[in-house]
Amino acid sequence: LTGALEKRKYLYDTKSKFLFESSWAVAATSHSLGNSATALKEYGSLLEKINKIDDLPVDSVVIHNSAGKLFFDDGKIEKAIKAFKEALKSSESSRNMSSSLKADIRLNLANSLSAKGDIVASLKMYDEVLAMDSIQGTKEYYLTLYNQSLTVLKDGDLEETKLLLGEIIASRSKSAKGFKGNAYITLGNIALSEGNTNDALQHFESALKIFSNDPEELASGTQAKKSMAMTYSSLGLYDDAISTLEEAVEKLSQPNVEGKTFHLLKADLWSSMSRVHQQRGDIAAAKNFSKLALQNYKDSALGYGENHPITLRNTSNLAVILLREAEGLPKDKSKPIIDAAKFEMEGALQKFIALNDMWTYRLDVASLKTNLGFVAVWQGKPKKARKLLRQIQEIEVPETHPLVGRIGILEQRVEKLEKSKSK
């Protein structure tokens, strides 16, 4: 396909529909194979030409919807929203557009709005999808219901979330079957957040029963095991947590298990292993597993690449572990560790800012600036620490978010440093 595209670039001008068709084929294939760099390049070219070519060989609705999915997968939420809105606008003026594609576009837009944090707009869009006659009783209906429950959960309405998940679990429709396991996982996470660890473990066990009977559900079963492991860790049962995660990693390491999904799942398990070891107080092990996870996330072929938000978050997590490692060490030994952590955090911060979507990634930015504030305090730089603190206070952080407590501690340390410097 790439060869055909290059040949057509030589034979035709940039407005040729034959060249456009080849670009579309390369973009779609590259996306399906996980080659994001090539897919982004070709979709960018398609979107630039889409209004300049008469008699398009590919429907513009399909192009905008597919480009939106790629942008969403790559963490470019604003671009995804723009693409889905264009697809929706064009689909509404088309008489021949299938109802399933219209539902898919609305669902994609709802998911993107939810990822951005626009809860009201996303819930409205989910309601529109659920009201469509064409998806009643279908897998699309229950997928929409499940995604809506996650958005309601994000909004903090636990009881409404439980009702939506309960509807999925109680349904006798075959179409709901594929979502019951994930519904149990989410209910388990809610129970865990409420301190009901026994209920949480029961929900995770219910999910595992569903997934264990289907070899095609290895990915979902892995998520259930991870949730169970983190529940054990919250109870201080670190050996049980580690053995559960090791069992999950072993299943993903079998010769017949390959591909991007499982590569990223293994990274997720290693990241979880790192958190367990942090809770246990084994910083050396936590650092090693965090590095393993980050290596997988950075992989440009099977991972997310260097600049994806999830990669950046794990870069930040590793930097925090380095800061913990430096605590209590003599200054001459802690300084190079803290300098390395600072370098990584500053790099991650600049990359989050470069995503040009401050609302979506505001908590990531606030977290990084908070940790950099602690570094400035350690370095004895009150002005730098105070400047970071002012920037953090301009970011909207939910009152219930754990970061609020860390920001409060940072403020106390900055005030203490300022007083000691003024003497």
C-alpha positions as CSV (number, residue, x, y, z in Angstrom):
1,L,0.0,0.0,0.0
2,T,2.8,2.4,0.9
3,G,4.5,1.6,-2.4
4,A,1.3,2.3,-4.3
5,L,0.8,5.5,-2.5
6,E,4.4,6.7,-3.3
7,K,3.9,5.8,-7.0
8,R,0.6,7.7,-7.2
9,K,2.3,10.7,-5.6
10,Y,4.7,10.7,-8.5
11,L,2.0,10.2,-11.1
12,Y,-0.8,12.4,-9.9
13,D,-1.2,15.9,-8.5
14,T,-2.1,16.5,-4.8
15,K,-5.8,16.9,-5.6
16,S,-6.2,13.6,-7.4
17,K,-8.9,11.3,-6.0
18,F,-6.7,8.3,-6.9
19,L,-4.0,9.6,-4.6
20,F,-6.6,10.4,-1.9
21,E,-7.9,6.8,-2.1
22,S,-4.4,5.4,-1.6
23,S,-3.8,7.8,1.3
24,W,-7.0,6.5,2.9
25,A,-5.9,2.9,2.5
26,V,-2.5,3.5,4.1
27,A,-4.0,5.6,6.9
28,A,-6.7,3.0,7.8
29,T,-4.3,0.0,7.6
30,S,-1.6,1.7,9.6
31,H,-4.1,2.6,12.3
32,S,-5.3,-1.0,12.5
33,L,-1.7,-2.3,12.7
34,G,-0.8,0.2,15.5
35,N,1.5,2.3,13.3
36,S,0.3,5.6,14.8
37,A,3.0,7.8,13.3
38,T,2.1,6.8,9.7
39,A,-1.6,6.9,10.3
40,L,-1.5,10.4,11.9
41,K,0.6,11.7,8.9
42,E,-1.9,10.3,6.3
43,Y,-5.0,11.3,8.2
44,G,-3.6,14.8,8.5
45,S,-3.1,14.9,4.7
46,L,-6.6,13.6,4.1
47,L,-8.3,16.2,6.4
48,E,-6.4,19.0,4.6
49,K,-7.6,17.8,1.2
50,I,-11.1,16.7,2.1
51,N,-12.8,19.9,1.0
52,K,-10.6,20.4,-2.1
53,I,-11.5,17.2,-4.0
54,D,-14.7,16.7,-6.0
55,D,-16.3,13.3,-6.0
56,L,-14.5,11.8,-3.0
57,P,-13.8,8.1,-3.4
58,V,-14.3,7.7,0.4
59,D,-17.2,9.2,2.3
60,S,-16.0,12.2,4.4
61,V,-18.1,11.0,7.3
62,V,-16.1,7.8,7.5
63,I,-12.8,9.7,7.2
64,H,-13.7,12.1,10.0
65,N,-14.9,9.3,12.3
66,S,-11.8,7.2,11.6
67,A,-9.5,10.1,12.2
68,G,-11.3,10.9,15.4
69,K,-10.7,7.4,16.7
70,L,-7.0,7.7,15.9
71,F,-6.7,11.0,17.6
72,F,-8.5,9.6,20.6
73,D,-6.2,6.6,20.8
74,D,-3.2,8.9,20.6
75,G,-4.4,11.1,23.4
76,K,-5.3,14.1,21.2
77,I,-8.7,14.6,22.7
78,E,-9.5,18.1,21.3
79,K,-8.7,16.9,17.7
80,A,-10.8,13.8,18.3
81,I,-13.8,16.0,19.4
82,K,-13.4,18.2,16.3
83,A,-13.2,15.2,14.0
84,F,-16.3,13.5,15.5
85,K,-18.3,16.8,15.4
86,E,-17.5,17.1,11.7
87,A,-18.5,13.5,11.1
88,L,-21.8,14.0,13.1
89,K,-22.6,17.2,11.2
90,S,-22.1,15.5,7.8
91,S,-24.0,12.4,8.8
92,E,-27.1,14.4,9.8
93,S,-27.4,15.8,6.3
94,S,-27.0,12.4,4.7
95,R,-30.1,10.4,3.9
96,N,-28.2,7.2,3.1
97,M,-26.1,7.1,6.2
98,S,-26.6,3.9,8.2
99,S,-28.1,4.3,11.6
100,S,-25.3,2.1,13.1
101,L,-22.6,4.5,11.8
102,K,-24.6,7.5,13.2
103,A,-24.7,5.7,16.6
104,D,-21.0,5.0,16.4
105,I,-20.1,8.6,15.8
106,R,-22.3,9.8,18.7
107,L,-20.8,7.2,21.0
108,N,-17.2,8.2,20.0
109,L,-18.0,11.9,20.6
110,A,-19.6,11.1,24.0
111,N,-16.4,9.1,25.0
112,S,-14.2,12.0,23.9
113,L,-16.2,14.6,25.7
114,S,-16.0,12.4,28.8
115,A,-12.2,12.1,28.4
116,K,-12.0,15.9,28.2
117,G,-14.0,16.2,31.4
118,D,-17.1,17.8,29.8
119,I,-19.5,15.6,31.9
120,V,-22.7,17.4,31.0
121,A,-22.2,17.3,27.3
122,S,-21.0,13.7,27.3
123,L,-24.0,12.5,29.3
124,K,-26.4,14.3,27.0
125,M,-24.7,12.5,24.0
126,Y,-24.9,9.1,25.7
127,D,-28.6,9.7,26.3
128,E,-29.0,10.5,22.6
129,V,-27.3,7.2,21.6
130,L,-29.4,5.1,24.1
131,A,-32.6,6.6,22.7
132,M,-31.9,5.5,19.2
133,D,-34.3,2.8,18.0
134,S,-31.6,1.1,15.9
135,I,-29.4,0.0,18.8
136,Q,-32.0,-1.2,21.3
137,G,-31.0,-4.5,22.7
138,T,-27.7,-4.6,20.8
139,K,-24.1,-4.8,21.9
140,E,-23.8,-1.1,21.1
141,Y,-26.6,-0.3,23.6
142,Y,-24.9,-2.0,26.5
143,L,-21.5,-0.6,25.5
144,T,-23.0,2.9,25.6
145,L,-24.7,2.1,28.9
146,Y,-21.4,0.9,30.4
147,N,-19.4,3.9,29.1
148,Q,-22.1,6.2,30.5
149,S,-21.8,4.5,33.9
150,L,-18.0,5.3,33.9
151,T,-18.7,9.0,33.1
152,V,-21.3,9.1,35.9
153,L,-18.8,7.6,38.2
154,K,-16.2,10.2,37.2
155,D,-18.8,12.8,38.2
156,G,-18.9,11.2,41.7
157,D,-22.5,9.8,41.6
158,L,-21.8,6.4,43.0
159,E,-25.5,5.3,43.4
160,E,-26.4,6.2,39.9
161,T,-23.4,4.3,38.6
162,K,-24.4,1.2,40.6
163,L,-27.9,1.4,39.0
164,L,-26.5,1.6,35.5
165,L,-24.2,-1.3,36.1
166,G,-26.9,-3.2,37.8
167,E,-29.1,-2.9,34.6
168,I,-26.3,-4.5,32.6
169,I,-25.8,-7.4,35.1
170,A,-29.5,-8.0,35.5
171,S,-30.2,-8.1,31.7
172,R,-30.9,-11.5,30.2
173,S,-30.0,-10.3,26.7
174,K,-27.2,-12.1,25.0
175,S,-25.9,-8.7,23.9
176,A,-25.2,-7.7,27.6
177,K,-23.1,-10.8,28.3
178,G,-19.9,-9.3,27.0
179,F,-20.2,-6.3,29.5
180,K,-21.1,-8.1,32.7
181,G,-17.6,-8.9,33.7
182,N,-16.4,-5.3,33.3
183,A,-19.5,-4.2,35.2
184,Y,-18.5,-6.4,38.1
185,I,-14.9,-5.0,38.0
186,T,-16.3,-1.4,38.2
187,L,-18.6,-2.4,41.1
188,G,-15.6,-3.9,42.8
189,N,-13.6,-0.7,42.4
190,I,-16.5,1.3,43.8
191,A,-16.8,-1.1,46.8
192,L,-13.0,-0.7,47.3
193,S,-13.3,3.1,47.3
194,E,-16.0,2.8,49.9
195,G,-13.9,0.6,52.1
196,N,-16.0,-2.5,51.5
197,T,-13.1,-4.8,50.6
198,N,-15.1,-8.0,51.1
199,D,-17.7,-6.8,48.6
200,A,-14.9,-5.7,46.3
201,L,-13.2,-9.1,46.3
202,Q,-16.6,-10.8,45.6
203,H,-17.2,-8.6,42.6
204,F,-13.8,-9.3,41.2
205,E,-14.3,-13.0,41.7
206,S,-17.6,-12.8,39.9
207,A,-15.8,-11.1,37.0
208,L,-13.1,-13.8,36.9
209,K,-15.7,-16.5,36.7
210,I,-17.2,-14.9,33.6
211,F,-13.8,-14.3,32.0
212,S,-12.2,-17.7,32.9
213,N,-14.7,-19.5,30.8
214,D,-13.7,-17.7,27.6
215,P,-10.1,-17.8,26.4
216,E,-10.8,-14.8,24.2
217,E,-11.3,-12.7,27.4
218,L,-7.7,-12.9,28.5
219,A,-7.4,-9.1,28.5
220,S,-10.5,-8.6,30.7
221,G,-9.5,-11.4,33.0
222,T,-6.1,-9.8,33.4
223,Q,-7.8,-6.5,34.5
224,A,-9.9,-8.5,37.0
225,K,-6.8,-10.1,38.5
226,K,-5.1,-6.7,38.7
227,S,-8.0,-5.2,40.6
228,M,-8.0,-8.2,42.9
229,A,-4.3,-7.8,43.5
230,M,-4.6,-4.1,44.3
231,T,-7.4,-5.0,46.8
232,Y,-5.1,-7.4,48.5
233,S,-2.4,-4.7,48.6
234,S,-4.9,-2.2,50.3
235,L,-5.4,-4.8,53.0
236,G,-1.7,-5.2,53.6
237,L,-1.7,-8.7,52.0
238,Y,1.3,-7.9,49.8
239,D,2.4,-11.5,49.1
240,D,-1.1,-12.3,47.9
241,A,-1.1,-9.2,45.7
242,I,2.3,-9.9,44.2
243,S,1.5,-13.6,43.5
244,T,-1.7,-12.6,41.8
245,L,0.1,-10.1,39.6
246,E,2.8,-12.6,38.8
247,E,0.2,-15.2,37.8
248,A,-1.3,-12.6,35.4
249,V,2.1,-11.7,33.9
250,E,2.9,-15.4,33.4
251,K,-0.3,-15.9,31.3
252,L,0.6,-12.9,29.2
253,S,4.1,-14.3,28.6
254,Q,2.9,-17.5,26.9
255,P,4.3,-17.9,23.3
256,N,0.8,-17.6,21.7
257,V,0.0,-14.3,23.4
258,E,1.2,-11.4,21.4
259,G,0.2,-8.0,20.0
260,K,-0.1,-4.5,21.3
261,T,-3.0,-5.1,23.6
262,F,-1.1,-7.7,25.7
263,H,2.2,-5.7,25.5
264,L,0.4,-2.8,27.1
265,L,-1.4,-5.0,29.6
266,K,1.9,-6.4,30.8
267,A,3.2,-2.8,31.2
268,D,0.1,-2.1,33.3
269,L,0.7,-5.2,35.5
270,W,4.3,-4.1,36.1
271,S,3.1,-0.6,37.0
272,S,0.8,-2.2,39.5
273,M,3.6,-4.4,40.8
274,S,5.6,-1.1,41.3
275,R,2.7,0.4,43.4
276,V,2.5,-2.7,45.6
277,H,6.2,-2.6,46.3
278,Q,5.9,1.1,47.1
279,Q,3.1,0.4,49.6
280,R,5.3,-2.3,51.0
281,G,8.2,0.1,51.4
282,D,10.5,-1.8,49.0
283,I,11.6,1.2,46.9
284,A,14.3,-0.6,45.0
285,A,11.8,-3.2,43.7
286,A,9.2,-0.5,43.0
287,K,11.8,1.4,40.9
288,N,12.8,-1.7,38.8
289,F,9.1,-2.6,38.0
290,S,8.4,1.0,37.1
291,K,11.3,1.0,34.7
292,L,10.0,-2.2,33.1
293,A,6.5,-0.7,32.7
294,L,7.9,2.6,31.2
295,Q,10.1,0.6,28.7
296,N,7.0,-1.1,27.4
297,Y,4.9,2.1,27.2
298,K,7.7,3.9,25.3
299,D,8.0,1.2,22.7
300,S,7.0,3.0,19.4
301,A,5.8,-0.3,17.7
302,L,3.8,-2.1,20.5
303,G,3.5,0.6,23.1
304,Y,2.2,4.2,23.2
305,G,5.4,6.0,22.2
306,E,7.4,8.7,24.0
307,N,4.8,11.4,24.1
308,H,1.5,9.7,24.9
309,P,-0.2,10.8,28.2
310,I,0.0,7.3,29.7
311,T,3.7,7.2,29.0
312,L,4.2,10.6,30.5
313,R,2.2,9.7,33.6
314,N,4.5,6.6,34.1
315,T,7.5,8.8,33.6
316,S,6.2,11.0,36.4
317,N,5.5,8.0,38.6
318,L,9.1,6.8,38.2
319,A,10.4,10.3,39.1
320,V,8.3,10.2,42.3
321,I,9.8,6.9,43.2
322,L,13.3,8.4,42.7
323,L,12.4,11.2,45.0
324,R,11.3,8.7,47.7
325,E,14.6,6.8,47.1
326,A,16.5,10.1,47.8
327,E,14.7,10.7,51.1
328,G,16.9,10.1,54.1
329,L,20.1,9.8,52.0
330,P,23.0,12.2,52.6
331,K,22.8,15.3,50.4
332,D,25.8,14.3,48.3
333,K,24.1,10.9,47.5
334,S,20.6,12.3,47.1
335,K,21.5,15.2,44.8
336,P,22.1,13.2,41.6
337,I,18.9,11.2,42.2
338,I,16.8,14.3,42.7
339,D,18.4,16.0,39.7
340,A,17.5,13.0,37.6
341,A,13.9,13.0,38.9
342,K,13.7,16.8,38.3
343,F,14.9,16.4,34.7
344,E,12.3,13.7,33.9
345,M,9.5,15.6,35.5
346,E,10.3,18.9,33.7
347,G,10.4,16.9,30.4
348,A,7.1,15.3,31.1
349,L,5.5,18.7,32.1
350,Q,6.6,20.3,28.8
351,K,5.2,17.4,26.8
352,F,1.8,17.6,28.6
353,I,1.7,21.3,27.9
354,A,2.6,20.6,24.2
355,L,-0.5,18.5,23.9
356,N,-2.3,21.8,24.0
357,D,-5.3,20.6,26.0
358,M,-4.7,22.0,29.5
359,W,-8.2,21.2,30.8
360,T,-8.0,17.5,30.0
361,Y,-4.5,17.2,31.5
362,R,-4.8,19.8,34.2
363,L,-4.4,17.2,37.1
364,D,-1.3,15.8,35.4
365,V,0.2,19.3,35.2
366,A,-0.8,20.1,38.8
367,S,0.8,16.9,40.0
368,L,4.0,17.5,38.2
369,K,4.2,21.1,39.4
370,T,3.5,19.9,43.0
371,N,6.4,17.4,42.8
372,L,8.7,20.0,41.2
373,G,7.7,22.4,44.1
374,F,8.9,19.8,46.6
375,V,12.2,19.6,44.7
376,A,12.5,23.4,44.8
377,V,12.0,23.3,48.6
378,W,14.7,20.6,48.9
379,Q,17.0,22.7,46.9
380,G,16.3,25.7,49.1
381,K,14.7,27.8,46.4
382,P,11.7,29.5,48.0
383,K,11.0,31.9,45.1
384,K,10.9,29.0,42.6
385,A,8.7,26.9,45.0
386,R,6.3,29.9,45.6
387,K,6.0,30.5,41.8
388,L,5.1,26.9,41.2
389,L,2.6,27.0,44.1
390,R,0.9,30.0,42.6
391,Q,0.6,28.3,39.2
392,I,-0.9,25.2,40.9
393,Q,-3.5,27.3,42.7
394,E,-4.7,28.6,39.4
395,I,-5.5,25.0,38.3
396,E,-9.0,23.6,39.1
397,V,-8.4,20.6,41.3
398,P,-11.5,18.8,42.7
399,E,-11.7,19.1,46.5
400,T,-11.9,15.3,47.0
401,H,-8.8,14.7,44.9
402,P,-5.8,13.2,46.8
403,L,-3.6,15.9,45.2
404,V,-5.3,18.6,47.4
405,G,-3.5,17.1,50.5
406,R,-0.1,17.1,48.8
407,I,-0.6,20.7,47.7
408,G,-1.4,21.7,51.3
409,I,1.8,20.0,52.6
410,L,3.8,21.8,49.9
411,E,2.3,25.1,51.0
412,Q,3.4,24.5,54.6
413,R,6.9,23.6,53.5
414,V,7.2,26.6,51.3
415,E,6.1,28.9,54.2
416,K,8.6,27.2,56.5
417,L,11.4,27.6,54.0
418,E,10.5,31.3,53.4
419,K,10.6,32.0,57.2
420,S,14.0,30.3,57.5
421,K,15.4,32.3,54.6
422,S,14.1,35.6,56.0
423,K,16.0,35.2,59.3
